[in-house]
Amino acid sequence: MAAVIETHGLSKVYGDVTALDSVSLSVEEGALFGLLGPNGSGKTTMIKVLTGQVRPTGGYATVLGLDAEKEGIRVRERVGIIPEQESPPSFLTAMEYLEFVGAVRKIPDIAERAEKWFDILEFRDKKDVLCKDLSRGTRQKLMFAQAFIHEPVLALIDEPLINLDPLMQDVVKEFLIDYVRKKNTIFLSTHILEVAEEICSGFAILHRGKLLHAGSVADVTAGGGHLPGFFLSLVRKGGHA
C-alpha cells in the first residue's frame, strides 16, 4: 500500500530542547497507527509538524503526498485533526461550532452531518449549550466530531479518549476501527498503551524526541507478549532492546 505519511530525518528544536531528533517514519494507507511515548516525548510536536502548524528545524515530512511545511494549508484542508487540549470557541453553542466548521470546510449538508454526530457521541441534549458551559468530556466529543465531520481520508488525533468515560471510550474505539476498515487512515498519538495494543495495527515509540522502534502490534503480541511490557522495556533501556 502507498504511504500516506512519510518523514525523513525530521527534527524540531525549541531553544535547548530537541523535541524531534531526526525521525524517519512511514505510515501506510489503511493503518490505525499509534504514536506512543511518555509525556514530553515529542508526540504532539510530531502532529503539529505533520499538519503544517509548526515548521521543522531539519528534515521534511509529506502527508497525502503534500509537503507538510510548504503546503500546510492544503494538508489541513484534507485531513481531520484533534489537537492537544484545544477547546471550541466559548461564545458558540455546540451546533454553531459545527456549523462554523462546515462553513470553513464548505460542507453543504453540515446540519445533517452534525445531527448524526450528536447521536453517535450521545450529546444531542448539549447541541444548543454554549461551549464554555460544556463539560470537558462533552468538549472532547465536540472536537472529535469536528475532526471527522468532513469524512477525511486521514485523521491525526492527539489523545482522543481523554476526558471520556469508559462507555464513550468504547464507542470511539469502535468508530476508529470501523473507519480504517473503509480504507481511511488514523494516526493516533497516545500514552495509553493498552488502547494502542487493542486497536492499532502499527505503532512507533518516541522517547526524548528519538524514534526507538516502529513496527506492527501483531509482531509484539504474536508470541504472547504485550505492548505495554515491550514499551517499558525499550524506554527504560534507552532504546536498546
C-alpha positions as CSV (number, residue, x, y, z in Angstrom):
1,M,0.0,0.0,0.0
2,A,1.0,3.6,-0.5
3,A,2.4,5.6,2.4
4,V,0.1,8.5,3.4
5,I,2.6,9.9,5.9
6,E,6.4,9.9,5.5
7,T,9.1,11.7,7.5
8,H,12.8,11.8,6.7
9,G,15.3,13.0,9.3
10,L,12.6,15.1,10.8
11,S,13.8,17.4,13.6
12,K,12.4,20.2,15.7
13,V,14.4,22.2,18.3
14,Y,13.0,24.7,20.7
15,G,15.9,26.6,22.2
16,D,17.9,24.0,24.2
17,V,15.1,21.4,23.8
18,T,15.2,18.8,21.0
19,A,11.5,17.8,20.6
20,L,12.1,15.7,17.5
21,D,15.6,14.2,16.7
22,S,16.0,13.0,13.1
23,V,12.8,10.9,12.9
24,S,12.2,8.9,9.8
25,L,8.8,7.1,9.7
26,S,6.3,5.8,7.2
27,V,2.6,5.1,7.7
28,E,0.7,3.1,5.1
29,E,-2.8,3.8,3.8
30,G,-5.5,2.0,5.8
31,A,-3.4,1.8,9.1
32,L,-4.6,2.6,12.5
33,F,-1.2,3.8,13.6
34,G,-0.3,4.6,17.2
35,L,2.4,7.1,18.1
36,L,3.5,6.2,21.6
37,G,5.7,7.8,24.2
38,P,5.9,9.3,27.7
39,N,4.8,12.9,28.3
40,G,7.3,15.2,26.6
41,S,8.5,12.6,24.1
42,G,7.6,14.7,21.0
43,K,4.2,13.2,20.1
44,T,2.3,16.5,20.0
45,T,5.2,18.2,18.2
46,M,5.1,15.5,15.5
47,I,1.4,16.1,14.9
48,K,1.9,19.8,14.7
49,V,4.7,19.4,12.2
50,L,2.7,16.9,10.1
51,T,-0.2,19.3,9.9
52,G,1.9,22.3,9.0
53,Q,1.3,24.2,12.2
54,V,5.0,24.1,13.2
55,R,8.0,24.3,10.9
56,P,10.6,21.6,11.3
57,T,14.2,22.5,12.1
58,G,15.5,19.8,9.8
59,G,14.3,17.1,7.5
60,Y,10.9,17.0,5.9
61,A,7.5,15.4,6.0
62,T,4.9,14.5,3.4
63,V,1.2,14.0,4.2
64,L,-1.0,12.6,1.4
65,G,1.8,13.4,-1.0
66,L,1.9,17.1,0.1
67,D,4.9,18.8,1.7
68,A,3.7,19.5,5.2
69,E,5.8,22.6,5.6
70,K,5.2,24.2,2.3
71,E,1.6,23.0,1.7
72,G,0.3,23.1,5.3
73,I,-3.0,24.7,4.4
74,R,-3.7,22.1,1.8
75,V,-2.8,19.3,4.3
76,R,-5.2,20.8,6.9
77,E,-8.0,21.1,4.2
78,R,-7.7,17.3,3.5
79,V,-7.2,15.8,7.0
80,G,-9.0,15.7,10.3
81,I,-7.3,17.0,13.4
82,I,-7.9,16.7,17.1
83,P,-5.3,18.9,18.7
84,E,-3.9,18.5,22.2
85,Q,-6.1,20.3,24.8
86,E,-7.8,22.7,22.4
87,S,-11.4,23.7,23.2
88,P,-14.0,25.1,20.8
89,P,-14.9,28.8,20.9
90,S,-16.6,29.6,24.2
91,F,-19.1,32.0,22.6
92,L,-20.6,29.5,20.3
93,T,-23.0,26.7,21.0
94,A,-22.0,23.1,20.1
95,M,-24.2,23.3,17.0
96,E,-22.9,26.7,16.0
97,Y,-19.4,25.5,16.2
98,L,-20.0,22.5,13.9
99,E,-21.9,24.9,11.5
100,F,-18.8,27.2,11.6
101,V,-16.6,24.2,10.8
102,G,-18.9,23.3,7.9
103,A,-18.7,26.9,6.6
104,V,-14.9,26.8,6.7
105,R,-14.7,23.4,5.0
106,K,-17.6,24.2,2.6
107,I,-19.7,21.2,3.6
108,P,-23.2,21.7,2.1
109,D,-25.1,19.3,4.3
110,I,-23.4,20.3,7.6
111,A,-26.7,20.4,9.6
112,E,-27.5,16.8,8.7
113,R,-23.9,15.6,9.4
114,A,-23.9,17.5,12.8
115,E,-27.1,15.8,13.8
116,K,-25.6,12.4,13.1
117,W,-22.6,13.2,15.3
118,F,-24.8,14.4,18.2
119,D,-26.4,10.9,18.0
120,I,-23.1,8.9,17.6
121,L,-21.5,10.6,20.6
122,E,-24.6,10.9,22.6
123,F,-24.7,14.6,23.3
124,R,-27.8,15.8,21.5
125,D,-29.0,17.4,24.7
126,K,-26.0,19.7,24.6
127,K,-26.3,20.9,21.0
128,D,-27.6,24.4,22.0
129,V,-25.4,24.8,25.0
130,L,-22.5,27.3,24.9
131,C,-19.1,25.7,24.6
132,K,-17.9,27.5,27.7
133,D,-20.6,25.7,29.7
134,L,-19.9,22.2,28.4
135,S,-18.0,19.6,30.5
136,R,-14.5,18.6,29.5
137,G,-15.9,15.3,28.2
138,T,-18.5,16.9,26.1
139,R,-16.0,19.4,24.7
140,Q,-13.9,16.4,23.7
141,K,-16.8,14.8,21.9
142,L,-17.3,18.1,20.0
143,M,-13.7,18.2,19.0
144,F,-13.9,14.6,17.9
145,A,-17.0,15.4,15.8
146,Q,-15.3,18.4,14.0
147,A,-12.3,16.2,13.1
148,F,-14.4,13.6,11.3
149,I,-17.4,15.6,10.1
150,H,-16.0,16.1,6.6
151,E,-15.1,12.3,6.4
152,P,-11.3,12.8,5.8
153,V,-9.2,10.0,4.3
154,L,-6.7,10.7,7.1
155,A,-7.1,11.9,10.6
156,L,-4.3,12.9,13.0
157,I,-5.7,12.8,16.5
158,D,-3.9,13.6,19.8
159,E,-5.1,11.7,22.9
160,P,-8.7,11.3,21.6
161,L,-10.0,9.4,24.6
162,I,-9.0,12.0,27.2
163,N,-11.9,13.0,29.5
164,L,-14.3,10.4,28.1
165,D,-16.0,7.9,30.3
166,P,-15.4,4.1,29.7
167,L,-18.7,3.7,27.8
168,M,-17.9,6.6,25.4
169,Q,-14.3,5.4,25.1
170,D,-15.7,2.1,23.8
171,V,-17.9,3.9,21.3
172,V,-14.9,5.9,20.0
173,K,-12.6,2.9,19.7
174,E,-15.2,1.0,17.7
175,F,-15.7,4.0,15.4
176,L,-11.9,4.3,14.8
177,I,-11.7,0.5,14.0
178,D,-14.6,0.8,11.6
179,Y,-13.2,3.9,10.0
180,V,-10.0,2.3,8.9
181,R,-11.9,-0.7,7.5
182,K,-13.3,1.8,5.0
183,K,-9.7,2.3,3.7
184,N,-9.2,5.5,5.7
185,T,-6.1,6.1,7.9
186,I,-5.8,7.1,11.5
187,F,-2.6,8.5,13.1
188,L,-3.2,8.3,16.8
189,S,-1.0,9.8,19.5
190,T,-1.5,8.4,22.9
191,H,0.3,7.3,26.1
192,I,-2.4,4.8,26.9
193,L,-0.6,1.6,25.9
194,E,-3.4,-0.8,26.5
195,V,-5.6,1.2,24.0
196,A,-2.9,1.1,21.4
197,E,-2.5,-2.7,21.8
198,E,-6.3,-3.1,21.5
199,I,-7.0,-1.1,18.4
200,C,-3.8,-0.2,16.5
201,S,-2.3,-2.2,13.6
202,G,1.1,-0.4,13.7
203,F,3.0,1.8,16.1
204,A,6.1,3.8,16.7
205,I,7.7,4.7,20.0
206,L,9.2,8.1,20.6
207,H,11.4,8.9,23.6
208,R,13.1,12.3,24.2
209,G,12.4,13.1,20.6
210,K,14.1,9.9,19.2
211,L,12.4,7.1,17.4
212,L,13.1,4.0,19.3
213,H,11.0,1.5,17.3
214,A,8.4,1.2,14.6
215,G,6.6,-1.9,13.6
216,S,3.3,-3.9,13.8
217,V,1.4,-4.6,17.0
218,A,1.0,-8.2,15.8
219,D,4.7,-8.8,15.8
220,V,4.8,-7.8,19.5
221,T,1.8,-9.9,20.6
222,A,2.3,-12.9,18.4
223,G,4.4,-14.8,21.0
224,G,2.2,-13.9,23.9
225,G,3.9,-10.6,24.5
226,H,2.2,-7.3,25.3
227,L,2.8,-3.8,24.0
228,P,3.0,-2.2,27.5
229,G,5.8,-4.5,28.5
230,F,7.6,-4.1,25.2
231,F,7.3,-0.3,25.5
232,L,8.5,-0.1,29.1
233,S,11.5,-2.4,28.5
234,L,12.6,-0.4,25.5
235,V,12.2,3.0,27.1
236,R,13.9,2.0,30.3
237,K,16.9,0.6,28.4
238,G,17.2,3.9,26.4
239,G,16.2,2.3,23.2
240,H,18.4,-0.8,23.3
241,A,16.1,-3.8,23.0
